[in-house]
Structures are given as C-alpha cells and as structure tokens.
Amino acid sequence: MAYNMVMDGLCKEMRLDEAEKLLENKARQGSNPDVYGYSYLIRSYCKMGNLINAVDHYEAMVSHGIETNCHIVSYLLQCFRKLGMTSEAIAYFLKFKDSGLHLDKVIYNIAMDTYCKNGNMNEAVKLLNEMKYGGLTPDKIHYTCLISGYCLKGEMQNAQQVFEEMLKANIEPDIVTYNILASGFCKSGLVMEVFDLLDRMADQGLEPNSLTYGIAIVGFCRGGNLSEAEVLFNVVEEKGIDHIEVMYSSMVCGYLLSGWTDHAYMLFVRVARQGNLVDHFSCSKLINDLCRVGNVQGASNVCKIMLEHDVVPDVISYSKLISIYCQNGDMDKAHLWFHDMVQRGLSVDVIVYTILMNGYCKAGRLQEACQLFVQMTNLGIKPDVIAYTVLLDGHLKETLQQGWEGIAKERRSFLLRANHNKLLSSMKDMQIEPDVPCYTVLIDGKCKAEYLVEARELFDEMLQKGLTPDAYAYTALINGYCSQGEISKAEDLLQEMIDKGIEPDELTFSVLNQSSLRSRKIQFCA
C-alpha cells in the first residue's frame, strides 16, 4: 500500500525517473510490481504524450502476467487520440475488446468519438448498440457524441433522430448537446429548427448560454434572417448574459455576412462607447469590409479604437487600410499607418511595401517609391515581380507626366530606357522572371520611348517563354505601331489577337486608324 502511494505521488508530480527507479528496486527485491504501479506510470507517460514509454510499460505489465484494466486502456486510447493516431486507437480498442476485457462506458465513448471524428458513423452506431446488448446503458455523453458526428457530416436528419432517441430513453440533453445540434442546424441553413431547439430548452428549464445565442445569431445572419438575429440579440442585451462581448462579436459578424456593413460599424461604435470591444476576428473583418465599400474613415476609426483598447490590428488589417488610403491618393495618411505598423513591431512584408510603392507611383511621387524599394531590400525583404512592375510602371508614368515635347524628348526616352534596363538587370540578379503585366509595362515603355524594335523583341520573348499576351499587351504594341504610322503592322496584330480568341476592347480600336479599320470592327462586333 505504501509503495503504491509513493508511486502515485511521484507520477502525479511527474518525477518519472524516480518512479522508474522505485519500480526497478521492487523488481530486484523479488517482488513484482502490481497493476497499480504500472497504471500510474502509464497514466503519466500518456499525459505527457510519451506513447513509446507508455506502451513499453503496458507490454512489460502483460509479460509479467498482470491483467490490464479499463483505466489503463483509456489512458492509452486517449494518448493515441491526442497524437492524431486515430487508426492505431481503433486497432488497440478492437484488440482489447477481442481479448475479452469487459470494457466500460468511458472506453466505448473514446472509441465512438474516434469513429465519429473519422466520419465512420456506421461503426459508431454499432458500438452504441453493442453497449446496450452488453448491459451498458448509454448516457448523454454517448448520444451527444453521435449527434456531433452527424452534425460534422451535415447529416442533420440523422442527428435529429439520435436526439429524439435520446429523449425517448429519458436522457436529458445538456447545454453542450443543444449547442452542438444548434450549430449543425445553422450550418445546414435550417433556421426554424434552431427556434424549435430554443423552445425545447425553455420547456426543459435549461437556459441558453452565450455560446448558444452566438451560434443562433450567426446562423440566422448567414441565412439572411437578420430580423430574427436582432430579436435574439435584444434578448441577450436585456438579460445581461455573461460574456456579452461574444454576442456583440456574433452580431457584428452577422451584419457583415449579410452585407450590412453600416449596421455592423454602428454597433461596433456603440459597443466601444460602452467600454467593450468585439473580438479580433470581428474587428479585422469589419476593417476589411469598410475598406471594400470605400469607408476609409470608418476603417481608420476601428483601428484607432482597437489601439485604444491595447489591441493591435493584424498585418492584413493594416495592409487594407494602407491600400485604401493609397487608392484615395492620401499618401501622407497611408505612410502614417505604415509607420505605426512598423513601430508596433509587426512583420512588414513585400505585399505591404508594394501597396505603398504603388500608391506613391500613382501619386507622382516616384522618388519616395524608390526609397521604399531600397529600404525593403536593405531589410532583407526580397522584392517580387509585382514590386518590380510597380516601379517600372512608375518610371513610365513619371516620364509621360513630364511631357515629350521639346529638346528634352530624346533625353527623357534615354532615361526611361536606362531606368527600365536597370530594374530588369536587378530582376535578373534576383532570378525573378517577368510575367505578362510586367512585359506589358516594358513594351508600353519601349513604345512610348519610340524603341519599337525592342518592344517587338520583348513581345516575341514573352511568346517564346510560353506566356500568353493579354489584351493590354497587344494594345500597348498596337498603340506603338500606330503612333509611328505603321498601321499595317497594327492591323496584323489586331487580327492575330482576334484569331487567338482575345477580345479587343474599345481602347484597342481607339488607337487604330478608324477609317482603315471600321469595316473590320463592324465585322468583329457582328
């Protein structure tokens, strides 16, 4: 007795080396350890996920003629499960069952849950029936396990059937059972069934918790039943349910799922004024949707409120906000948020840098875009083809904005060519291959600088690499030929474009001589 108490204490404190020595000493003294000593060690090794040592001790126990028990079996099966070894867990379960060991409810539940997680509902149901025939009475844990399995597979009719069977057996479902079933109904779009569940809970005297309401609210919103969701939400606020912030998050997400971005934002602000904050996921989704609909002030406000609550937005949220400011041409605010992001230690990647560089290029502030590019590479962040394309296009736009008239035309053409070649050389050093948009910018630049031969060479190079030019690439070269009066080459390109199934747009036709191609355009449009 004293030996087992010491073994139990050592194992509970995870002093397993000392427990192992105690086991060895007892064996040396000619007294074989009993099932309890082995059980304590197996339990502790399984708890820490050391399956090898657990199985070794189990096999040593069996070799000494010591019979196993249900506790040891459950330790081993749960360890297999914890390590994701579900097939092995089932194999050991069948091995123990075939050995004649009288399995208890706990072991049956572990095996049933394993089958359910693997989607093998037929075997799980067989085990439930086997329990009944073997004199074991299934409880709510076993029935809930089956309900959860069917819900995971979306087989709600079967889940409902098991639920009804559970009630007929006079087994009262608990809040866990109801929440699992409610979640399954919501995911399957069965909104009215959720209302029925809430009524049944009330009849049973069971109060829905915050998770129940959250599941129902999101489910209603996903199904477009916003009025029902709002009714439930009002009930939650009136009752003062615990973890009310979960409900706020559910309702914000529900509004966003239904496209009611303004409602979501107003609720977010109201909650913030009360000193609460919806969860990080809801904040991020709200920022994304506000940016998507162009409400940059709202998105910025959400970020500010998060920071006031010591919650830092993630990289994606910062990127969305920076991007929307760039699209609006407000580069000063875009850079302020970029600076804030860096100061807070977030990992700024090539995507964020490219967004900001693109904004500066579109705003005609190429020098600042180039400075960002240098900063990015100095930090060891490798540019991608999109980043290079942004700068290539930026150089082209700057040259066009300066104008082509006067004595500086030749000089500007030379500078554009030099800048593009410099960036191309850098791409080559980085082993970055141009893609179709990149080639299009290069071709357009060559055409604008009146290097048509080089433009055509780039176009052919793109084809040789197996890339398929799009309408923009064709239009860039067609425009180049037209600007130099080489209409026949432009017409040939247009025909090639049509033959390849690439539909010209109005821009393509507008750069061609309308008189010579009018009949061709009418023929194509017909």
PESUL-V124255 format. One record per run of one state. SS is the DSSP state (H for helix, E for strand, L for the rest). FROM is the first residue (numbers start at 1). TO is the last residue. If there is no record, write none. Layout:
ss: <SS;SS>
from: <FROM;FROM>
to: <TO;TO>
This chain:
ss: <L;H;L;H;L;H;L;H;L;H;L;H;L;H;L;H;L;H;L;H;L;H;L;H;L;H;L;H;L;H;L;H;L;H;L;H;L;H;L;H;L;H;L;H;L;H;L;H;L;H;L;H;L;H;L;H;L;H;L;H;L>
from: <1;2;13;16;29;35;48;51;64;70;83;86;99;105;118;121;134;140;154;156;169;175;188;191;205;210;223;226;240;244;258;261;274;280;293;296;309;315;328;331;344;350;363;366;379;385;403;409;430;436;449;452;465;471;484;487;500;506;511;514;526>
to: <1;12;15;28;34;47;50;63;69;82;85;98;104;117;120;133;139;153;155;168;174;187;190;204;209;222;225;239;243;257;260;273;279;292;295;308;314;327;330;343;349;362;365;378;384;402;408;429;435;448;451;464;470;483;486;499;505;510;513;525;526>
